[in-house]
Structures are given as C-alpha cells and as structure tokens.
Amino acid sequence: MKTSTPRSQSSPPLNPLRKALALDGPWSFAWSEQPAEFRTIADVQKSGMDALPCQVPGNFELDLLANGRIKEPYVGMNIVALQRFESTHVWYYRRFDCTIPKGTEPVFVFEGLDCFADIYLNGILIGSTANALVEHVVSAKGLRSGSNEMLIHIRPSLDEARKYDYPPGAVAQLPGYGGMYVRKPPHAFGWDIMPRAVSGGIWRSVRLEFLPAARLETVWLETTAADESNADLTLHFRTRLPMGNISGYRIAIEGKCGKARFEAAGPVVFEAGRVTFSVANPKRWWPRDRGLPELYDVTVRLIKGDRECDRAVFRHGIRMVQLLRTSVTDESGSGEFCFLVNGERTFIRGTNWVPADTYHSRDAARIPRILELAKECGCNLIRCWGGNVFESREFFDFCDENGILVWQDFALACVVYPHNDELARIIEDEARKVVRRLRQHASLALWSGDNECDLAHDWHQRGSPEGNRLTRIVLPRVLSDEDPSRPYLPSSPCVDGKAFLTDRRYLPEDHLWGPRDFFKSPYYTHSLCHFVSEIGYHACPSVKSVKRFITKAKLWPPGNDEWLLHGTSPIPGITAWDYRIELMSKQAGEMFGKIADNLADFAWQSQSVQAEANKFFIELFRGAKWRRTGLIWWNLIDGWPQFSDAVVDYYFEKKLAFDFIRRAQQPVIAMVREAKGWIHDLVACNDTRTPVALNFVVRELGVAKPLVKGRRIAAADAVTVLGTLPYFRKHQRFLVIDWKSDDGKIRGRNHYLAGNPPFSPADYRRWIKQAYGTDVTKI
C-alpha cells in the first residue's frame, strides 16, 4: 500500500513563487458502519448511502449536525449518544479542476486528517495516513490538467486501535486505553476537562501545491549565541535539485527589522548544508514587559546563476532561552527551576492552553479571540498541554509578535505508554514533523516530553520513569537532531532518577492539585516547589451560560447526570472524575459558611472563591520572587461547555477570576503578603528591567484614614517591601491598595481579603462592588 510521501514539515510557510490550489470549502460525505472498497465517487453514489453536503475543514459530527441528523452535541447528555458513531466509516469526496504548471511536482498537503485515512485520486490509491496531529504531504500521482476527483475514506480509529497489543505494564485511565497507540489528541477519548468524542474528518485545510523542480525542502535559521553587541546565526537547509546536480546553485539570506539588516550567502556544495554568519548590534526578541519582541523579516533564496528557483519567507527572533533546573529542592530552597531569556532570569506569569474546542475544525475561528484573552490578562507564557493538538502557525505567530513564550508538550499525557518498537517509531516520526514545523518560532521556549506521565508511573506502581523509552531516548534523539539548542524537559513534572528516590514534595517544578482544600491551606502555602505549572480552582459558569448547555429540568440541584457529564465525567458509569461537582460545592461552602440553595447564588459563590484562590496563588508566588520563579495557572478557557477551573467559559463569558488574574499579573503590582507573626508586609513586585518610583496608599473599606501611604522605589526585577500592616486573625477586613508611578504611566488597584472564613456573602459582594464597580459582580 502506498503511504504519504516522507517530507519535511518545515518547508516555507509563505512562498510567493509556489503555486497552490486551495481545496477547502464545499465537499460531500457519506457514512456507514460497514467497511467498503470505494475508490471513486461513482462507487459511493451507487452504494445507496446518503450523500450529504459538508465543509472542509470539518468534523464528522459537525457535518451531521449541519444536516439535521443529530442534536446539538453540547446540550445535556447529547454527546454521550454520539459514541454510537465510534465505529463509523466516512467517505469525503469532491471534484476539482486544475492546470499543472510545467516543470513542477504536484503534491496534496493535508494539514489535518483525523485519523486513519485512505486517499484516492481519480480512482487510484495515492496515500494512507495514520496520524491526526501532523501534516501529511502526498504525491499527486495521476493528477490531470482539467477535471479530477478525490475520495478520502476515514476508517474508525477504535477499529485500528484493536489491532495493537496492550501489555499489562502499560496503563491508562479506563477511557484512555484506545488512545495509547492512536495518534489523535489524547483528550478525544475522554478527560476530566473534555468529553469523549472519538471523532473523524478533515479537520484542517487541504491544498494542491505545485513544487518547483529545484526547491528548498527545509530551512531553519538558528541563533547559536547572542548578546547586545553580536549574534551568531546558522541557516540550515535541505534542497531538492534535478538529478542531484548542484552545479551553479547558491543560497542567499537577508533579514530586515526596521532599519537593522543582515545578509549572507553560500554555495550549495551538497543538497544539505549551512550558511553561518554574525549580526552586529542585533535587535533581540524579548518576552513581554522585558523589552520588544523584535522580529526580522527573513527571505532565503535558492539561486542558480541569475535565476531565483525557490524562496522561503519567514520571521526570526534573535534570542537565547535556557532552563536552569535541578532534580530536587529542599526546605531551604536550594534547588532551581527558572527560565533565562537572553541570559536574564524571567519570572513566568502563565496559563495552561487546553483544546479550543472538542471538534478541532472549529479551532481556527476561536483561537484568535482566546489569544487576545491571554494577552489581556498579562500572560508572558502559554503552556500547550500534552492532551491537545499541536497548534497552527497563526497561534505561534501571535505569540512571536506579542512576546509570549510557549512551553510545548508533546502529545502524550497521563499514561504509562508501551515501550515497544512500534510505538517508538510512531512517536519519532510524529516528533520530527512537529519539531520541524515549529522550531523557527522565537516564542517557542521549551519542549516537554509529556504531561504527567512520570507521575503516572507512581499512580500505577510502574517503577522509575527513567525507563520511559519515549521521553528518555526517542524524543531526546529527535531533538538532538532537529532542535539541539532549545531546552527539553522529559516530563512535567519531571521525576528523574534522583527525584524518584525522594519524596515528591521536593520536586522543583510541580502540579499543585492535591486535596484542593481551602486555597490558603498548608498544602499551598508550604509547598516547596520553585515553579508550579498546573494549579487551579473550580467555578460555575454564569447562569446565562449554564442555561445554554444544561436542560431546564436539570438546572438545579447540582450532582445530576448532566452536571456530572459537564463536570467532566466523560463516560456515564465510569466515575473517575465524578467528585468535581461536590468539590466545587465544598470550596464555596468553606469560603462562605453555607452552600447556596439556588443556581444564581451558587454560581456567584463559586466564582468568588475561584477568583480569590487564583489571585492568592499568583501573589503567593510573585511575593516570593526569586525563591519562586513562576506559576502557570489552569486554565484560560473551556473547550466545551462545563463546570471547570477555566476562568472564561466556552461561550467567552468571563468569570470573576479573569479580572482578578488580570490585576494580579500586572508587571508592576503592589500587594499584601501573608502574615508572619503580627504583621503583613506590603510589597511591590516589579517584573520589568527598570526601577519604578511608586506612590501608594492602602485603605480599609469603611475606614476614612489610610492604613499606610508613601513613595518608594520598586527595584527592577525584584520584590520591594513598601511597609507593614497589622494582622489579627479574627478581623475580617477588605483592604484596597492603589499605586501609580511618578509619571502616571503605571497605575493599578488591588485588594487583600484579611481574616479567616467564613465570610458573609453579602459583605463580600458589597466589598467587591465598592472596590471595582458592578461590572465584576455580574454572574
């Protein structure tokens, strides 16, 4: 059987010399629970199956929805009923006309096929794919100038999954066994934040591309050293030349960033090679609040004589990124987990990035708005969680342009995976394609082998994760070949050989979930980690949003089947995560002493405690800078309608926590640290590289006289003590902190909730309204 043509995934994203035909838009589809040997559109039409219109990009379930064949999946229990389609075969097809330019090689580029697909062109099988996470480039053998037809058979993923062996040493949560080998986003099989939706379809764009005979196959511009006076760069390239004839070919590169420029050139001595050069006084790329994210517009040309044969156009940020990390830490904080950008320690204010939608064909429409939310609330890093897809060029372009670092997990999560040769080959092939596609982005700061697979070895008593072949051998080998200068973390959190022999509380980077008790409990305040990459608190969406996905009969009380499904417990009867709704109720009850007896008050209570919790977590870490080096909270927005840790619901309704996080993540902030003895410290945390003169005042609501006021220099990249406040455990007070710089360009407001719970819901609502206005109390 013919397979997809092996080819780099780093070919130029923007190339004005190459012609292409977009094949997005109207297609047709048919489906059956029985396999069939269809090769042409006529075969499908003769079968008697329903043939319905659809859109590419798309997903099978969305195609059914658009044609009125299923109910809205996100309402009530409807998505559970769609599990009956998990063994469905789907055929997508369309006709198209084209003209083949002389001297070119036509290929089809499938940016996302989900997942096991056989591709027929004019009745001929031209390729088969088995990975929804990577782009597939398939030779267009048999393409004709004029009329053509394409038929794509999507085979059921679970049918393919049954063909593999599942040794007892490999362990997953019960819904996840079908995803051990199948390269779909892991969340698709059911997760605590996503429903089970083992979908299928053409979920990203399709195009017919005409490659020149002499072409650039891969280009990667690497910064190997950089400071303010000089940078060393290397352009790595791979060409395809007719008959391997290299005579007379050369590579030329130029870059422009405002008035700054560089140029270099070199001969093609072999089809693969490099051009090394230096840039004087480079404009460097910086994360937000630490400088400008300078980007060079780069053009690489393949030239023979005076003729330009091919061109690559992209942007490059000159910067150096390092990760300082130790295996363990201790009570005195002797360990380390800290990002360095351009040689400077960088405190991380980040969010976890989860699926933008259950059905990923809708991602492109949602992601721009989600990214603006990450920018609005002050994030300087996004962690792309390992249960997701690998995001598009547009996602990374946004992060490049806005100085937002990206921590990228490989798509492995919460499983002790098989370590056999078959899966190792699958992961290695996938990783090479992913790394080649993403490595050019300046924002990409870290590769992480997986999410919580090291911890999964603990959960399932599978010994030391140092024996994980995928993250200790396969992925490091790929990165050594393809992206050797970027930091790599084997797992998040990482339990290496030394850490395996110690208590897990000594991990320098950790996920702080634990009991999820009161947010000021010792579990959080006494944690030893330097860096937390997952931490969060549950909350109910707005009443308006809840009414969109919970049916009227099930709106109240909580705990019924619809609440649990959207809680998320993805397969009714399998109770892996059914505790989440009860947990959310307990957290609200702890804060306010009594759990509300109606949806409106319950939503408001849960959002209030989530907001205070996230604010507290961020300030706990920022106030201990540099003993603490960063926090990535979970999470920004839901990928489907649910009750969750997200601070923006699926419908883009912001919860109260979004506003609290936005304030807590200001680059310069005044805040009250937790009491030591009889006093609180009032501190300023400055994450910028410049000292700031701050004028500040702290008031207690309802008291006319300020508690403390003054003017002090907030040191650059440090925490500065501004003053002290008295502390009495029994006094419940709402303190408002205002500050502004001498020039008025930096200003802000924050608050501190003093005393112990339970707090009066009426008092708290009144305090928030007085401090911030009615807009943040509407739930």
C-alpha positions in Angstrom: 0.0 0.0 0.0 1.3 3.4 -0.8 1.8 5.8 2.1 2.2 9.5 2.4 5.4 10.8 1.0 8.1 11.4 3.7 8.9 15.1 3.5 9.9 17.8 5.9 7.2 19.8 7.8 9.3 22.9 7.8 9.0 23.9 4.2 8.4 27.6 3.8 5.1 28.8 5.2 4.9 31.7 2.9 6.3 31.3 -0.6 5.2 33.7 -3.4 7.0 31.6 -6.0 5.0 28.4 -5.5 1.5 28.0 -6.9 -1.2 26.2 -5.0 -4.9 25.4 -5.3 -7.0 25.6 -2.1 -9.3 22.6 -1.7 -11.2 23.9 1.3 -14.9 24.6 1.1 -17.9 22.5 -0.1 -17.3 18.7 -0.2 -19.8 15.8 0.2 -19.7 12.9 2.6 -21.4 9.5 3.2 -21.1 7.1 6.1 -21.7 3.5 7.1 -20.9 1.2 10.0 -19.7 -1.3 7.5 -16.4 -1.1 5.6 -16.5 -0.9 1.8 -14.0 -0.8 -1.1 -14.9 2.5 -2.7 -12.4 4.1 -5.0 -14.4 6.6 -6.9 -17.3 9.0 -6.3 -19.4 6.8 -8.5 -18.8 3.8 -6.2 -20.2 5.8 -3.3 -23.2 7.0 -5.2 -24.0 3.5 -6.4 -24.0 2.2 -2.9 -27.2 3.8 -2.0 -25.8 5.6 1.1 -26.9 9.1 2.0 -24.7 11.7 0.3 -24.8 15.0 2.2 -23.0 18.3 1.7 -20.3 19.3 4.2 -17.5 21.8 4.7 -13.7 21.2 4.8 -12.2 21.8 7.3 -14.8 20.0 9.4 -15.6 17.1 11.6 -18.0 14.2 11.0 -20.3 15.1 13.9 -20.5 18.7 12.9 -21.4 17.6 9.3 -24.2 15.5 10.7 -25.3 18.4 12.9 -25.4 20.8 9.9 -27.6 18.4 8.0 -30.0 18.0 10.9 -29.1 14.3 11.6 -28.1 14.8 15.2 -29.0 17.1 18.1 -26.5 19.8 19.3 -23.8 17.7 21.0 -23.0 20.2 23.7 -26.5 20.3 25.3 -27.5 17.9 28.1 -26.4 14.3 27.6 -26.4 14.6 23.8 -22.7 14.0 23.3 -22.9 10.6 25.0 -25.3 9.4 22.3 -22.7 10.2 19.7 -20.5 7.4 21.0 -22.5 5.1 18.7 -20.6 6.6 15.8 -17.2 5.4 17.1 -17.2 2.5 14.6 -18.4 4.5 11.6 -16.6 4.7 8.2 -16.8 8.0 6.5 -16.1 8.9 2.9 -15.4 12.5 1.9 -15.3 13.5 -1.7 -15.2 16.3 -4.2 -14.4 17.2 -7.8 -12.0 20.0 -8.8 -10.3 21.4 -11.9 -6.6 22.3 -12.1 -3.8 23.2 -14.5 -0.4 21.7 -13.8 2.4 24.2 -14.3 5.1 22.9 -16.5 8.2 21.5 -14.7 6.5 21.2 -11.2 5.8 18.3 -8.9 2.2 18.3 -7.7 1.5 17.2 -4.1 -1.5 17.3 -1.9 -1.0 18.9 1.6 -3.4 17.7 4.2 -2.8 19.8 7.3 -5.1 17.6 9.5 -6.7 14.3 8.7 -8.4 12.5 11.6 -7.1 10.0 11.6 -6.8 6.7 9.6 -7.3 7.8 6.0 -7.0 6.2 2.6 -6.7 8.9 -0.2 -7.9 8.2 -3.7 -7.2 10.4 -6.7 -9.2 9.6 -9.9 -9.7 6.0 -8.5 -6.1 5.4 -7.6 -4.9 5.0 -4.0 -2.2 7.6 -3.6 -1.6 7.6 0.1 -2.7 6.4 3.6 -2.3 8.3 6.8 -2.5 7.3 10.5 -1.9 10.5 12.5 -4.3 13.4 13.2 -1.7 15.5 14.8 0.7 16.2 11.9 0.6 17.4 8.3 0.7 14.9 5.5 2.2 15.5 2.1 1.0 13.0 -0.5 2.3 12.8 -4.1 -0.4 13.7 -6.6 0.4 10.8 -8.9 -2.3 10.5 -11.6 -3.3 14.2 -11.4 -4.7 15.5 -14.7 -4.9 19.0 -16.1 -8.6 19.6 -16.2 -11.2 17.6 -14.2 -10.2 15.5 -11.2 -11.9 13.8 -8.3 -10.7 13.0 -4.8 -12.2 10.4 -2.3 -11.0 10.1 1.2 -12.0 7.1 3.3 -11.8 7.8 7.1 -11.6 4.5 8.9 -12.8 4.1 12.6 -9.9 4.9 15.0 -11.1 2.3 17.5 -11.1 -0.4 14.9 -7.5 0.4 14.2 -6.7 0.6 17.9 -7.9 -3.0 18.4 -5.1 -4.3 16.2 -2.4 -3.4 18.7 -1.1 -5.2 21.8 -1.7 -3.8 25.3 0.8 -5.3 27.7 -0.1 -5.0 31.4 2.9 -2.8 32.0 1.2 -0.1 30.0 -1.6 1.6 32.0 -4.1 4.4 31.3 -7.3 5.7 32.8 -10.1 3.5 31.6 -11.4 5.8 28.9 -7.9 6.3 27.5 -6.8 2.7 26.5 -7.9 3.2 22.9 -5.6 6.2 22.6 -2.3 4.5 23.6 -1.3 3.9 20.0 -3.8 6.0 18.1 -2.3 9.4 17.3 -5.3 11.6 17.9 -5.4 14.3 20.6 -5.4 12.3 23.9 -8.4 14.2 25.2 -10.6 12.8 22.5 -11.0 9.5 24.4 -12.4 11.3 27.4 -10.7 13.5 30.0 -11.5 15.4 33.2 -11.8 18.6 31.2 -13.1 17.3 27.9 -15.9 14.9 26.7 -15.3 11.7 24.9 -15.5 12.5 21.2 -13.6 9.9 19.1 -14.3 12.0 16.0 -13.1 11.8 12.4 -12.8 14.1 9.5 -10.7 16.6 7.5 -10.1 19.0 10.4 -7.6 21.3 8.8 -7.1 22.8 5.4 -6.3 20.9 2.2 -4.4 22.3 -0.8 -2.8 21.1 -4.0 0.7 22.5 -4.2 3.0 22.6 -7.2 6.6 22.2 -6.2 9.4 23.6 -8.4 11.9 21.0 -9.7 14.7 22.8 -7.9 13.5 23.8 -4.4 14.2 24.5 -0.8 13.0 21.4 1.1 13.7 22.7 4.6 15.1 25.9 6.1 15.8 26.6 9.7 17.6 29.7 11.0 19.2 29.0 14.4 20.6 31.6 16.8 23.6 29.9 18.4 24.8 32.9 20.5 23.6 36.4 21.1 24.2 39.4 23.3 23.6 43.1 22.9 26.6 43.6 20.6 26.7 40.4 18.5 24.7 37.4 17.5 25.9 34.2 15.7 23.4 32.6 13.4 23.3 29.5 11.2 21.0 28.8 8.4 20.4 25.1 7.9 19.0 24.0 4.6 18.0 21.0 2.6 17.4 21.3 -1.1 15.9 19.1 -3.9 17.7 19.6 -7.1 17.0 18.0 -10.5 19.1 14.8 -10.8 21.1 15.9 -7.8 23.0 18.4 -10.0 24.4 21.0 -7.6 26.5 22.9 -10.2 25.9 26.7 -10.1 23.4 26.8 -7.1 23.8 29.0 -4.1 21.9 30.1 -1.1 21.3 33.8 -0.2 19.7 35.0 3.0 18.7 38.5 4.1 16.9 39.8 7.1 15.3 43.2 8.0 14.0 44.5 11.3 13.2 48.2 10.9 16.5 49.8 9.9 18.5 46.8 11.0 19.6 44.3 8.3 21.8 41.3 7.7 22.8 39.5 4.6 24.8 36.3 3.9 25.3 33.8 1.2 27.0 30.5 0.4 27.3 27.8 -2.3 25.3 24.6 -2.4 28.1 22.0 -2.1 25.7 19.2 -1.4 21.9 19.1 -1.3 22.1 19.7 2.5 24.3 22.3 4.1 24.5 25.5 6.2 25.4 29.2 6.0 27.0 30.7 9.2 27.2 34.4 9.8 27.2 37.1 12.5 25.0 40.1 13.1 26.4 43.1 14.8 24.2 45.0 17.3 21.3 42.7 16.8 17.8 43.6 17.7 16.9 40.9 20.2 13.5 39.3 20.9 12.3 39.8 24.4 9.2 38.4 26.3 6.5 41.0 27.1 7.3 43.6 29.8 11.0 43.0 29.4 11.6 44.6 26.0 10.3 44.5 22.5 9.7 41.2 20.7 11.8 42.2 17.8 11.4 40.0 14.7 13.4 40.0 11.5 11.6 39.5 8.2 13.8 36.9 6.6 14.0 35.8 2.9 16.0 32.7 1.9 16.6 32.2 -1.8 17.8 29.3 -3.9 19.6 30.7 -6.9 21.2 29.3 -10.0 23.1 31.9 -12.0 20.9 34.9 -12.1 17.6 32.9 -11.7 15.8 32.6 -8.4 14.5 29.0 -8.3 12.7 29.0 -4.9 12.2 31.2 -1.9 11.4 30.8 1.8 9.9 33.7 3.7 9.6 33.7 7.5 10.4 35.7 10.6 13.2 35.2 13.1 13.7 36.4 16.6 17.3 36.6 17.8 17.2 35.4 21.4 18.7 32.8 23.7 16.5 30.7 26.0 17.7 28.5 28.8 16.1 26.5 31.6 18.0 26.2 34.8 16.7 23.0 36.6 17.8 20.7 39.4 16.4 17.2 40.1 15.1 18.2 43.6 14.9 21.0 46.0 14.6 21.2 49.8 13.1 23.2 52.6 15.8 25.9 52.3 15.1 26.3 48.5 18.5 25.0 47.3 17.0 23.7 44.0 16.1 25.6 40.8 13.6 25.8 38.0 14.0 29.0 36.2 13.8 30.3 32.6 16.5 32.6 31.3 15.9 34.7 28.3 18.9 36.5 26.8 20.8 35.5 29.9 18.3 37.1 32.3 16.1 35.3 34.8 12.5 35.7 33.8 9.6 35.3 36.2 6.7 33.4 34.5 3.1 34.5 34.6 1.4 31.9 32.5 -1.7 30.0 31.6 -2.3 26.4 30.5 -3.6 26.1 27.0 -6.2 23.3 26.6 -8.3 22.3 23.5 -10.0 25.3 21.9 -12.9 23.0 21.0 -13.8 19.4 21.2 -14.1 19.4 17.4 -10.8 20.9 16.3 -12.1 22.1 12.9 -13.6 25.0 14.9 -10.3 25.9 16.5 -9.2 28.4 13.8 -12.3 30.6 14.4 -11.9 30.5 18.2 -8.2 30.8 18.8 -7.6 34.5 17.8 -10.1 35.6 20.4 -8.7 33.3 23.0 -5.1 34.5 22.4 -6.3 38.1 22.9 -7.6 37.0 26.3 -4.2 35.6 27.3 -2.7 38.9 26.3 -5.3 40.9 28.1 -4.7 39.1 31.4 -1.0 39.7 31.3 0.4 36.3 30.5 4.0 36.1 29.3 3.9 32.3 28.7 1.4 29.8 27.4 1.9 26.1 28.3 0.5 24.0 25.5 -0.8 20.9 27.4 0.0 17.4 26.2 -3.5 16.2 25.8 -4.2 18.6 22.9 -3.3 19.1 19.3 -0.2 21.0 18.1 -1.4 24.5 17.3 -1.2 26.3 14.0 1.3 28.7 12.6 -1.1 31.5 13.3 -1.1 30.6 17.0 2.7 30.8 17.2 2.9 33.9 15.0 0.7 35.7 17.6 3.0 34.6 20.4 6.1 35.7 18.4 4.6 39.1 17.8 3.4 39.7 21.4 6.4 38.4 23.3 4.5 35.4 24.8 6.8 32.4 25.5 5.4 28.9 24.6 6.0 25.8 26.6 5.1 22.9 24.2 4.3 19.4 25.5 4.5 16.6 23.1 1.0 14.9 22.7 1.5 12.4 25.5 -0.4 12.7 28.7 -1.2 10.8 32.0 -0.4 7.3 30.6 2.3 4.7 31.1 2.7 4.1 27.4 4.0 0.9 25.8 7.8 1.0 25.2 7.8 -1.3 22.1 9.5 -0.6 18.8 6.2 0.1 17.0 5.1 3.0 19.2 8.6 4.3 19.4 8.7 4.6 15.6 5.3 6.3 15.5 6.3 8.9 18.1 9.7 9.5 16.5 8.1 10.2 13.1 5.5 12.5 14.6 8.0 14.4 16.7 10.3 15.1 13.8 7.5 16.6 11.8 6.3 18.7 14.7 9.7 20.0 15.7 10.5 20.9 12.1 7.2 22.8 11.8 7.5 24.8 15.0 11.2 25.3 15.7 11.5 28.6 13.7 9.3 30.4 16.2 11.0 32.7 18.6 8.3 32.3 21.2 8.9 28.5 21.5 10.9 28.3 24.7 10.7 24.7 25.8 9.9 21.2 24.6 8.3 18.9 27.3 8.2 15.2 26.6 4.7 14.7 28.1 2.2 15.8 30.7 2.3 13.8 34.0 3.5 10.5 32.5 6.3 10.4 35.1 3.6 10.8 37.8 1.6 8.1 36.1 4.4 5.7 37.0 3.7 6.5 40.6 -0.1 6.2 40.3 0.1 2.7 38.7 3.2 1.4 40.6 5.3 1.1 37.5 8.7 1.9 39.0 11.1 4.7 37.9 10.0 6.7 34.8 13.7 6.9 33.9 12.9 3.7 31.9 10.4 5.6 29.7 11.8 4.9 26.3 9.7 7.6 24.6 10.8 10.6 26.7 14.3 9.4 27.7 15.5 8.0 24.4 13.2 8.7 21.4 12.4 12.4 21.9 15.9 13.4 23.1 17.3 11.8 20.0 14.8 13.7 17.8 15.6 17.0 19.5 19.4 16.3 19.3 19.0 16.0 15.6 16.4 18.7 14.8 16.5 21.4 17.5 19.6 20.9 19.7 19.7 24.4 21.2 16.3 24.6 22.8 15.6 23.3 26.4 14.0 19.9 26.9 12.1 18.7 30.0 11.4 14.9 29.9 8.0 15.2 31.7 6.0 17.8 33.6 6.6 17.3 36.5 9.9 15.5 35.9 10.8 12.6 38.2 14.3 11.7 37.2 16.4 9.0 38.8 17.4 11.2 41.8 13.9 12.6 42.3 12.4 9.1 42.2 14.3 8.2 45.3 12.9 11.2 47.2 9.5 12.5 48.4 7.6 14.1 45.5 7.1 17.3 47.5 10.8 18.0 46.7 10.2 18.4 43.0 11.3 21.9 41.9 8.5 22.1 39.3 5.2 20.6 40.3 1.5 20.4 39.6 -0.3 21.5 42.8 -3.7 19.8 42.8 -3.6 17.7 46.0 -6.7 17.9 48.2 -8.0 21.2 46.6 -9.0 22.3 50.1 -9.1 25.9 51.3 -6.8 27.9 49.0 -4.7 29.2 51.9 -4.2 25.8 53.4 -0.7 24.5 54.2 -0.8 22.3 51.0 -0.4 25.5 49.0 1.4 27.9 51.4 4.0 25.3 52.5 4.7 23.8 49.1 8.4 23.6 48.3 8.4 23.8 44.6 10.0 26.8 42.9 7.7 26.7 39.9 4.2 25.4 39.5 3.0 24.5 36.1 -0.6 23.5 37.0 -2.8 24.9 39.7 -6.4 25.9 39.7 -9.8 26.1 41.4 -13.3 25.2 40.2 -16.1 27.6 39.4 -19.5 27.6 37.8 -20.1 29.5 34.6 -22.6 32.3 34.5 -26.3 31.4 34.9 -26.8 32.5 31.3 -24.1 30.1 30.1 -25.3 27.2 32.2 -28.8 27.5 30.7 -27.3 27.0 27.3 -25.9 23.5 28.0 -27.9 22.1 30.9 -31.5 21.3 30.1 -34.2 23.2 32.1 -35.2 20.1 34.1 -31.6 19.5 35.3 -30.5 23.1 36.2 -30.9 22.5 39.9 -29.8 20.9 42.2 -26.2 20.0 41.2 -25.0 16.5 41.0 -27.4 15.1 38.4 -26.1 13.3 35.3 -25.9 16.4 33.2 -23.8 18.3 35.8 -21.5 15.3 36.1 -21.1 14.9 32.4 -20.2 18.6 32.1 -18.1 18.3 35.2 -16.4 16.4 33.4 -17.1 12.7 33.8 -17.0 11.7 30.1 -18.5 8.2 30.2 -21.5 7.8 32.5 -21.0 4.9 34.9 -17.2 5.3 34.9 -16.7 7.5 37.9 -13.0 8.6 37.5 -13.8 12.3 38.0 -17.3 12.5 39.4 -16.1 14.2 42.6 -15.6 17.6 40.8 -19.1 19.0 41.4 -19.1 18.1 45.0 -15.6 19.6 45.4 -16.8 22.9 43.9 -19.6 23.0 46.4 -17.3 22.3 49.3 -14.9 25.1 48.3 -17.8 27.6 48.1 -19.1 26.3 51.5 -15.7 26.7 53.1 -15.4 30.4 51.9 -19.0 31.5 52.8 -20.0 29.0 55.5 -23.1 27.8 53.7 -23.6 26.4 50.2 -26.2 28.4 48.2 -29.6 26.9 47.6 -30.1 28.3 44.1 -28.2 28.4 40.9 -27.6 32.2 40.8 -26.1 32.4 44.2 -24.2 29.2 43.8 -22.6 30.4 40.6 -21.7 33.7 42.3 -20.2 32.0 45.3 -18.1 29.5 43.3 -16.8 32.3 41.0 -15.9 34.4 44.0 -13.9 31.7 45.7 -12.2 30.7 42.4 -11.2 34.4 41.9 -9.8 34.8 45.4 -7.9 31.4 45.0 -6.2 32.2 41.7 -5.3 35.7 42.9 -3.8 34.2 46.1 -1.8 31.6 44.2 -0.3 34.1 41.8 0.5 36.6 44.6 1.9 33.9 46.8 4.5 33.1 44.1 5.1 36.6 42.9 5.6 37.8 46.5 8.4 35.2 47.0 10.3 36.0 43.8 13.1 34.6 43.3 12.6 31.8 45.7 9.6 31.2 43.5 10.2 31.6 39.7 6.8 31.3 38.0 3.3 30.0 38.0 1.1 28.7 35.2 -2.5 28.6 36.3 -5.1 26.2 35.0 -6.7 27.4 32.8 -7.9 30.2 30.4 -11.0 28.9 28.6 -13.1 25.8 28.2 -13.0 23.7 25.1 -16.7 22.7 25.6 -19.4 23.9 28.0 -18.7 22.7 31.5 -18.1 23.4 35.2 -14.3 23.7 35.5 -11.2 25.6 36.5 -11.3 27.8 33.4 -11.7 31.5 34.1 -13.6 32.1 30.8 -16.4 29.7 29.8 -16.8 28.1 26.4 -19.1 30.9 25.3 -16.4 33.6 26.1 -18.2 34.7 29.2 -15.5 35.9 31.7 -15.7 34.6 35.2 -14.8 36.9 38.1 -11.4 35.2 38.3 -10.4 36.6 34.9 -10.5 40.2 36.2 -8.7 39.2 39.4 -5.9 37.4 37.4 -5.6 40.4 35.1 -4.9 42.6 38.1 -2.6 40.1 39.8 -0.5 39.7 36.7 0.3 43.4 36.1 4.0 43.7 35.5 4.3 46.1 38.4 1.9 45.4 41.3 1.5 46.3 45.0 0.2 43.5 47.2 -0.1 42.3 50.7 1.9 39.2 51.6 0.5 36.6 54.1 1.2 37.5 57.7 4.3 36.5 59.7 3.7 36.9 63.4 1.6 40.1 63.9 2.3 41.9 60.6 1.7 41.7 56.9 4.3 43.0 54.5 3.1 45.4 51.9 5.3 44.8 48.9 5.8 45.9 45.3 6.7 43.2 42.7 8.4 44.6 39.6 8.8 42.2 36.7 10.3 44.8 34.4 14.0 45.6 33.9 13.6 49.2 35.1 13.2 50.6 38.6 9.9 52.4 39.2 9.1 55.1 41.7 5.7 54.2 43.1 3.3 56.4 45.1 1.0 54.0 47.1 -1.9 54.1 49.6 -3.7 51.3 51.4 -7.2 51.8 52.8 -9.7 49.6 54.6 -13.1 49.9 53.1 -15.3 51.8 55.5 -12.4 53.5 57.3 -11.5 57.0 56.3 -7.9 57.2 57.4 -5.4 55.3 55.2 -3.6 52.4 56.9 -0.3 53.2 55.1 0.8 55.5 52.3 4.1 56.7 50.8 6.5 56.7 47.9 9.2 54.1 47.3 11.4 52.9 44.5 10.3 49.4 43.3 13.6 47.8 42.3 13.9 46.2 38.9 13.1 42.5 38.7 12.6 42.2 42.4 10.2 42.4 45.3 10.5 45.6 47.4 9.0 46.0 50.9 6.9 49.2 50.9 5.6 49.0 54.5 3.8 46.8 57.1 0.2 46.3 58.2 -1.0 44.9 61.5 -2.5 41.4 61.4 -5.3 40.0 63.6 -6.7 36.6 62.7 -10.2 37.3 63.8 -10.6 40.6 61.9 -12.2 40.3 58.5 -11.2 43.3 56.5 -11.2 44.2 52.9 -8.1 46.3 52.1 -7.7 48.3 48.9 -4.3 49.1 47.5 -3.7 51.8 44.9 -0.5 52.8 43.3 0.9 54.9 40.5 4.3 55.9 39.1 5.5 59.5 39.2 4.7 59.9 35.6 1.3 58.3 35.9 2.1 55.7 33.2 2.0 52.8 35.6 -1.0 52.6 37.9 -3.2 50.0 39.4 -5.6 48.8 42.1 -5.5 45.5 44.1 -7.1 44.2 47.2 -6.4 41.9 50.1 -9.1 39.8 51.9 -7.9 39.7 55.5 -9.1 37.3 58.2 -10.4 33.8 58.2 -13.5 32.3 56.6 -16.4 32.0 56.6 -17.2 35.4 55.1 -20.6 36.9 54.8 -21.7 36.6 51.1 -23.5 40.0 51.4 -20.3 41.7 52.8 -18.1 40.2 50.2 -20.4 41.2 47.4 -20.6 44.8 48.8 -16.8 45.0 49.1 -16.1 43.9 45.6 -18.7 46.3 44.2 -17.2 49.2 46.2 -13.7 48.4 45.1 -14.1 47.6 41.5 -17.6 48.5 40.3 -20.7 46.5 39.4 -19.2 45.1 36.2 -17.2 42.4 38.0 -20.1 41.2 40.2 -22.5 40.2 37.4 -22.6 36.4 37.3 
